[in-house]
Each structure stands twice: as structure tokens, then as C-alpha cells.
């Protein structure tokens, strides 16, 4: 068995996951203190859902979701404009690393995708394709244990 079985499957290594969490926490600290002086980021609460690190630990992609009624694309653009400042602010938290990763911000659309899929699965078009149990309930809603 290979010592690097996760990397063969394309999954991130333990080190990538650990560094990603360090970067995520450092970015969350900086953004929660409103240290970035950008008019597009004033008063905006940004959630850092995940940080993906490249295999060489030199590039980090942060998946962000602005909370509230703001334009998400505008927030991602503003964060990408301020990557140099943010990189400098997270450097002390990553002092054990040889290189501070270059930052890139992308919108986290997983929640929107999940909502869209859930809405589709609950639609009448999908429900009519499900077989009906003898008691009148659509089949496939739960397993044998009632879960």
C-alpha cells in the first residue's frame, strides 16, 4: 500500500489541509477586525468557508461568502484587489512557513448549488417519477429503519 494514497486520488495532503486551516483562520481574524480599508468592504461581514492550498503551498484559493445583502461579485473583486495587504497581514500567523501563499478569492457557491438541487428534488416533476408505496407515500423517502 502506498504511503501517499490520498495524493494519488487527487485529494489534498494532510499538510495542505493544515496550512489551509491556518490561512483560513488568519484571514478570518483580519477580516473580522475590518483592517482592510476598501469602501466596498466597509461594514461587510465575510465568511471564509474554505481555503484550498496548491501542492507546493505557494497558492491559496479562499472560498468566500459575504453575509447580508451585498453584491457577492463586488466583494470577491474587492478582496482580490487587496490581496497584497491581506497577505502581509496573515504573514505573522504563518511565520513557520518558508513562503506565504499568494491569495486568490472566489465566491463560495456550494450553498446556492445545494439549495437549487434541493428545490429540484422536491419539485412535482421529480415526485411524479417516484414509485408510490401501497400506503400512498412516495417510495425512496426513507430507508428500512425509518431514517
C-alpha positions in Angstrom: 0.0 0.0 0.0 1.3 3.4 -0.9 2.2 5.8 1.8 0.7 8.7 -0.2 -2.6 7.1 -1.1 -4.6 10.3 -0.7 -2.4 12.2 -3.1 -2.9 9.5 -5.8 -6.6 10.1 -5.6 -6.2 13.8 -6.1 -7.1 14.6 -2.5 -5.1 17.3 -0.6 -2.4 16.1 1.7 -2.5 16.5 5.5 -0.1 19.4 5.2 -2.2 21.2 2.6 -5.3 20.8 4.8 -3.4 22.1 7.9 -2.0 25.1 6.1 -5.4 25.8 4.5 -6.9 26.0 8.0 -4.1 28.2 9.2 -4.7 30.6 6.3 -8.5 30.5 6.8 -8.2 31.4 10.5 -5.7 34.2 9.8 -7.9 35.7 7.0 -11.0 35.4 9.2 -9.2 37.3 12.0 -8.0 40.1 9.7 -11.5 40.5 8.0 -13.4 40.4 11.3 -11.3 43.3 12.6 -12.1 45.3 9.5 -8.5 46.1 8.8 -8.9 46.4 5.1 -9.6 50.0 4.1 -11.7 49.4 1.0 -15.0 51.2 0.5 -16.5 48.1 -1.0 -15.7 46.1 2.2 -16.8 48.7 4.8 -19.3 47.1 7.1 -19.4 43.8 5.2 -19.2 40.5 7.0 -17.4 37.9 5.0 -17.4 34.2 5.8 -14.3 32.3 4.7 -15.7 28.8 4.0 -12.6 27.0 2.9 -9.0 27.7 1.8 -7.6 25.4 -0.8 -3.8 25.2 -1.0 -1.7 24.1 -4.0 0.6 21.1 -3.6 3.7 23.3 -3.5 2.0 25.5 -0.8 2.6 28.7 -2.8 -1.0 29.4 -3.9 -4.2 29.7 -1.8 -7.7 30.0 -3.1 -10.2 31.2 -0.4 -13.9 30.4 -0.9 -15.8 33.4 0.5 -19.4 34.1 1.1 -20.4 37.7 2.0 -23.2 37.7 4.6 -26.0 40.2 4.2 -27.5 42.0 1.3 -24.4 42.8 -0.7 -23.2 42.1 -4.2 -21.1 38.9 -3.8 -19.1 39.5 -7.0 -18.2 43.0 -5.8 -16.9 41.6 -2.5 -14.8 39.0 -4.3 -13.3 41.7 -6.6 -12.6 43.9 -3.6 -10.8 41.1 -1.8 -8.8 40.3 -4.9 -7.8 44.0 -5.1 -6.4 43.8 -1.6 -4.5 40.5 -1.7 -1.1 42.2 -1.2 -2.3 43.8 2.0 -4.1 40.7 3.3 -1.0 38.5 2.5 1.1 40.9 4.6 -1.4 40.8 7.5 -1.6 37.0 7.7 2.2 36.6 7.4 2.8 36.7 11.2 0.3 33.8 11.8 2.2 31.8 9.2 5.7 32.6 10.3 6.7 28.9 10.4 6.2 28.7 6.6 9.0 29.3 4.2 6.7 31.2 1.8 3.4 33.0 2.4 1.0 31.7 -0.2 -0.4 34.0 -2.9 -4.0 34.6 -2.3 -7.0 34.4 -4.6 -10.6 34.8 -3.6 -13.6 33.1 -5.2 -17.2 33.1 -4.3 -18.4 30.0 -2.5 -21.5 28.9 -4.4 -21.9 25.5 -2.7 -24.8 26.7 -0.6 -26.6 28.1 -3.6 -26.0 24.9 -5.5 -27.3 22.8 -2.6 -30.4 24.9 -2.4 -31.0 24.6 -6.1 -30.6 20.8 -6.1 -32.9 20.5 -3.0 -35.6 22.6 -4.8 -35.3 20.4 -7.9 -35.6 17.2 -5.8 -38.7 18.5 -4.1 -40.4 19.6 -7.4 -43.5 17.9 -8.7 -41.7 16.8 -11.8 -39.4 14.6 -9.7 -42.1 13.4 -7.4 -44.3 12.1 -10.2 -41.4 9.9 -11.4 -41.1 8.2 -8.0 -43.0 4.9 -7.5 -45.8 5.1 -5.0 -46.0 2.8 -1.9 -49.3 1.0 -1.2 -50.0 3.4 1.7 -49.9 6.3 -0.8 -46.5 7.8 0.2 -43.7 8.2 -2.5 -41.1 5.4 -2.2 -37.5 6.2 -1.5 -38.2 8.8 1.2 -36.6 6.7 4.0 -34.7 3.5 4.5 -36.0 0.4 6.3 -35.1 1.9 9.7 -37.4 4.9 9.1 -34.5 7.3 8.7 
